[in-house]
């Protein structure tokens, strides 16, 4: 009995040590965020152990666990018709609100979910709830794209899936089938889905034969570049919960079918050093010293290696492929983009990706709304249902939907 009384405080102390992380004072719901992060870390470590034992790929196990847990939190609505369909070989989930009065055509949003190109699903409740609420609040048809995931496929297949599904939906006969107004369509996505949404919008803008084009793009804390892993937000938030820097680098490696042995070289920007000729022409397109406001730059310094490893971009050309890294697109392409909403969070390694893209789009003449949240963190917008309900999630979701309602 005495041993148990001694063991319990020790276990409590170890648990507190594992859960506790020093967080910025302005972060929303800090203890809840620490618990969420501790859960993620524990699950990820278990999945990596399974991978190490060669029982299964760690991302397959992790996605299975996420989807299994996520199904427990579904929120339904009798007013929204939810159907699964296939658009040009790509699975989608369509959310249709009921007809209202004499209204003949509705607005629409093509939504591409996040998850590091490897996790989550249009069918799980985190995104099912978000798209249902969007359809209900906007009285809009929402098409949620179920693109294939890593490790089943790698770049560029996720991009191709998102592009094919979107182009199929934009055909006049398909829009007519869903009673959608061709002049009121938005392309949107969060995180890796924001990456795909931006890349799809860029490609659509180049397609001269496309009969219908999106009116808006709305990008939620998107990942837009793998050129510089030492922007101020990558340095400031390198150990932030949900998406620390090393995890984002690993997502990139998985997406472009690289090797984890390259993680350190990417972390210190050896792949885009001054002696890497293929990277030189892109450097000015994400020069954060001129693209970011002083409040983002703070006192951080650029990390530019004079000598690096040119072989990395030879082995992994996707690192400089604009279909994977939309921030590297040229000015002419950016000038053709639709009116843009960009949501960024202060406590997020990807904050500067979004801010730099917003700045470049504005310089190219595109109307941009940069919606920045000082107390929010990466991924927060989908965390609105117990037990992962955060005030940051409701706050960002409401602001995003409000912008769409006012502009779509």
Residue pairs with C-beta under 8 A, 6 or more apart in sequence:
18 38
18 41
19 34
19 35
19 38
20 34
21 34
21 37
21 239
21 241
23 30
23 33
23 34
23 240
23 241
23 347
24 346
24 347
26 346
26 347
26 374
26 375
27 33
27 347
27 375
27 377
28 375
28 376
28 377
28 380
28 390
28 391
28 392
28 395
29 390
29 391
29 392
32 390
33 241
33 242
33 377
33 390
34 241
36 241
36 242
36 383
36 388
37 241
37 242
40 241
40 242
43 62
43 65
44 58
44 62
46 61
47 58
47 59
47 61
47 62
47 65
48 58
50 56
50 58
50 61
51 57
51 58
51 61
57 151
59 118
59 119
59 149
59 150
59 151
59 254
60 151
62 119
63 115
63 118
63 119
63 120
63 121
63 149
66 119
66 120
66 124
67 120
67 121
67 124
70 120
70 124
70 125
70 126
71 124
71 125
72 125
73 125
73 126
73 129
73 385
73 386
73 388
74 125
74 128
74 129
75 125
75 128
75 129
75 132
75 385
76 132
77 132
77 136
79 97
79 98
79 136
80 95
80 96
80 97
80 132
80 135
80 136
81 95
81 96
81 97
81 98
82 93
82 94
82 95
82 96
82 128
82 132
83 93
83 94
83 96
84 91
84 92
84 93
84 94
84 123
85 91
85 92
85 93
85 94
86 92
87 143
87 164
87 165
87 168
87 169
87 174
88 164
88 165
88 167
88 168
89 164
90 145
90 146
90 147
90 161
90 162
90 164
90 165
90 168
91 122
91 146
92 122
92 143
92 144
92 145
92 146
92 165
92 169
93 122
93 123
93 128
93 131
93 143
93 144
93 146
94 141
94 142
94 143
94 144
94 178
95 131
95 132
95 134
95 135
95 141
95 142
95 143
95 144
96 135
96 141
96 178
97 106
97 135
97 136
97 139
97 140
97 141
99 179
100 139
103 139
104 179
105 179
105 180
105 181
105 184
106 139
106 140
106 141
106 178
106 179
106 180
106 181
106 184
107 138
107 139
107 140
107 141
107 180
107 181
107 184
107 185
107 186
107 408
108 140
108 141
108 142
108 143
108 169
108 175
108 178
108 180
108 181
108 184
108 185
108 186
109 134
109 138
109 140
109 141
109 142
109 143
109 185
109 186
109 187
109 188
109 218
109 404
109 408
110 143
110 145
110 165
110 166
110 169
110 185
110 186
110 187
110 188
110 197
110 214
111 122
111 127
111 130
111 131
111 134
111 142
111 143
111 144
111 145
111 188
111 189
111 193
112 144
112 145
112 147
112 162
112 187
112 188
112 189
112 193
112 194
112 196
112 197
112 200
113 120
113 121
113 122
113 127
113 144
113 145
113 189
113 190
113 193
114 120
114 189
114 190
114 191
114 192
114 193
114 194
114 220
114 379
114 382
115 149
115 191
115 192
115 193
116 150
116 191
116 192
116 247
116 248
116 251
116 254
116 255
117 149
117 150
117 155
117 158
117 192
117 195
117 196
117 251
117 254
117 255
118 149
118 150
118 151
118 251
118 254
118 255
119 149
120 126
120 127
121 127
121 146
122 128
122 131
122 144
122 145
122 146
123 146
125 385
126 382
126 383
126 385
127 144
127 382
128 144
129 382
129 384
129 385
130 381
130 382
130 384
130 397
131 142
131 144
132 142
133 397
133 401
134 140
134 142
134 401
134 404
135 141
135 142
137 401
137 405
138 401
138 404
138 405
138 408
140 404
140 408
141 178
141 179
141 180
143 165
143 169
145 161
145 162
145 165
145 166
147 157
147 158
147 161
147 162
147 165
147 196
148 157
148 158
148 161
149 158
150 158
150 254
150 255
151 254
154 254
154 255
154 256
154 257
155 255
155 256
155 257
155 318
155 321
155 323
155 324
156 318
156 321
156 323
156 324
158 192
158 196
158 255
159 196
159 199
159 200
159 323
159 324
162 196
162 197
162 199
162 200
163 199
163 200
163 203
163 204
166 187
166 200
166 204
167 204
167 207
167 210
168 174
169 175
170 182
170 185
170 204
170 210
170 211
170 212
170 213
170 214
171 211
171 212
172 182
172 211
172 212
175 181
175 182
175 185
175 212
182 211
182 212
183 215
184 215
184 408
185 212
185 214
185 215
185 216
186 214
186 215
186 216
186 217
186 218
186 404
186 408
187 197
187 200
187 201
187 204
187 214
187 216
187 217
187 218
187 338
188 194
188 197
188 217
188 218
188 219
188 220
188 404
189 195
189 196
189 197
189 198
189 219
189 220
189 222
190 219
190 220
190 221
190 222
190 379
190 381
190 382
191 220
191 221
191 222
191 223
191 350
191 378
191 379
192 223
192 251
192 255
193 220
193 222
194 219
194 220
194 221
194 222
194 223
194 224
194 354
195 222
195 223
195 224
195 324
195 326
197 217
197 218
197 219
197 222
198 217
198 219
198 222
198 224
198 326
198 357
199 322
199 323
199 324
199 326
201 214
201 217
201 337
201 338
202 322
202 326
202 329
202 333
202 337
203 323
204 210
204 213
204 214
205 213
205 333
205 336
205 337
205 338
206 333
206 336
213 338
214 338
215 338
215 339
215 408
216 338
216 339
216 340
216 341
216 404
216 407
216 408
217 337
217 338
217 339
217 340
217 341
218 340
218 341
218 343
218 400
218 403
218 404
219 340
219 341
219 342
219 343
219 354
219 357
220 343
220 381
220 396
220 400
221 343
221 344
221 345
221 348
221 350
221 351
221 354
221 378
221 379
221 381
222 342
222 350
222 353
222 354
222 357
223 248
223 251
223 350
223 353
224 325
224 326
224 327
224 350
224 353
224 354
224 356
224 357
225 286
225 325
225 326
225 327
225 328
225 353
225 356
226 252
226 256
226 266
226 319
226 324
226 325
227 272
227 279
227 282
227 283
227 286
227 319
227 320
227 325
227 327
227 328
228 234
228 269
228 272
228 286
228 288
228 302
228 303
229 245
229 248
229 249
229 266
229 267
229 269
230 268
230 269
230 302
230 303
231 288
231 292
231 300
231 352
231 353
231 356
232 288
232 292
232 296
232 297
232 298
232 300
232 352
233 296
233 348
233 349
233 350
233 351
233 352
233 353
234 245
234 349
234 352
235 300
236 298
236 300
237 244
237 245
237 347
237 348
237 349
237 351
238 244
238 245
238 246
238 349
239 245
240 347
240 348
240 349
240 377
240 378
241 377
242 377
242 378
242 379
243 348
243 349
243 350
243 378
243 379
244 349
245 267
245 349
246 263
246 267
248 349
248 350
249 263
249 266
249 267
250 260
250 263
252 258
252 266
253 259
253 260
253 262
253 263
253 266
255 318
255 324
256 316
256 318
256 319
256 324
257 316
258 315
258 316
262 271
262 312
262 316
265 271
265 308
265 309
265 312
266 312
268 303
268 305
269 303
269 304
269 305
269 308
270 305
270 308
270 309
270 312
271 279
271 308
271 309
271 312
271 313
271 316
271 319
272 279
272 282
272 283
272 305
272 308
272 313
273 279
273 304
273 305
273 306
273 307
273 308
273 309
273 310
274 280
274 304
274 305
274 306
274 307
274 308
275 306
275 307
275 308
275 310
276 308
276 309
276 310
276 312
276 313
277 310
278 310
278 313
278 314
278 320
279 313
279 320
282 320
282 328
285 327
285 328
285 329
285 330
285 360
286 327
286 328
286 356
288 297
288 302
288 352
288 356
289 297
289 302
291 355
291 356
291 359
291 360
292 352
292 355
292 356
292 359
293 355
296 351
296 352
296 355
312 319
313 319
313 320
318 324
318 325
319 325
320 328
322 328
322 329
322 333
326 357
327 353
327 356
327 357
327 360
331 360
331 363
331 364
334 360
334 361
334 364
334 366
335 364
335 365
335 366
337 361
337 364
337 366
338 366
339 366
339 367
339 368
339 407
340 358
340 361
340 366
340 367
340 368
340 369
341 368
341 369
341 371
341 400
341 403
341 404
341 407
342 354
342 355
342 357
342 358
342 368
342 369
342 370
342 371
343 354
343 371
343 372
343 373
343 381
343 396
343 399
343 400
344 350
344 351
344 354
344 355
344 370
344 371
344 372
344 373
345 351
345 372
345 373
345 376
345 377
345 378
345 380
345 392
345 396
346 372
346 373
346 374
346 375
346 376
347 375
347 376
347 377
347 378
348 376
348 377
348 378
349 378
350 378
351 372
354 370
355 370
355 372
358 368
358 370
361 368
362 368
369 403
371 399
371 400
371 403
373 392
373 395
373 396
373 399
375 392
376 392
376 395
376 396
377 392
380 390
380 392
380 393
380 396
381 393
381 396
381 397
381 400
382 393
383 389
383 390
383 392
383 393
384 390
384 393
384 394
384 397
